[in-house]
Amino acid sequence: MTKTPTKQLLHMVIGGELSDLEDVEFANLDEVDIVGLYPNYASAYDVWKTKAQMSVDNAHMRYFIVHMHRLMDPEHDDK
């Protein structure tokens, strides 16, 4: 049985302390935690969830999943 290769859909996990809870603006860009790049949403989500749970005591700390594949190929709509 041959496996069909899945398309790589890059996702990046980043986080940091927000300057205001009502907006997505980091308080200090020098301290933004660039966690890493992941080949698909599922693996990025697992890392995001771990990082978010580690920072649950700081209300201003947020982690995000950035859909890099959408920035690299905006013409292609992956749903």
N, C-alpha and C positions, 0 to 999 in steps of 0.2 A: 504494500500500500504506500503510495507516494504522498508526501505532504505538500499541499499547495502553499508556497511561501506567502506570508502575509505582508502587506504593504507597511513599510515603516512610517509611522505617523509620530514625528517627534513632539514631545511635550517637555516643558521645563518647569521645575518646582523652585519657586523663590519665596522668600518671606522677610519680614522685618517689622519693626515697630512703626505704626502709623502715627502721623502727627495729629490726626483728627478721626474719630470713629465714624464720622459721617461721609468721609471721602477716602479714596485710595491714593494717599500721598504718604510716602515714607518720610519719617522724621529725619533720618540721616542715611543718605544713599551709600556712604562709606561702610555702613554696618548692615547692608542688605545681605541676607543669607542666600547665596545662589547654591541651592542644594544639588542640582544636577539635571542632566538631560536623560529622557527615557524614551524607549522605542514605541510606546503605546500608552493610551490613557490609563489602562488598568494598573500598570506598574507605577506610573506617576501618582495615581490616586493612593496607592498603598503607602508610598513615601510621604505624600502630603498629609495623609491621616496621622501617621506616626509623628511628624513634625508638629502638626497642629495640636495633638494631644499633649506633647511635651511642653507646649507654651500656653496651656489653658489657664494658668494663673495670672497671665498678663493680658488684660483686656485689649491693649493696644497692639499686641503682636498678632500678625496675620500671615498665613501662608497661602499661596496661590498656585494654580496650575495654568501655565501659559501654553496655548495651542500653537506651537512653533510651526507646525505643518501648514496652518492656515496663513501665517505671515509669509511663509516661503512660497506658497502657491495659492494666492487669494482667489484665483479663477475657479479652482476646484472646490466644490462644496461637498464635504464628507459629513454625512449625518449618521 
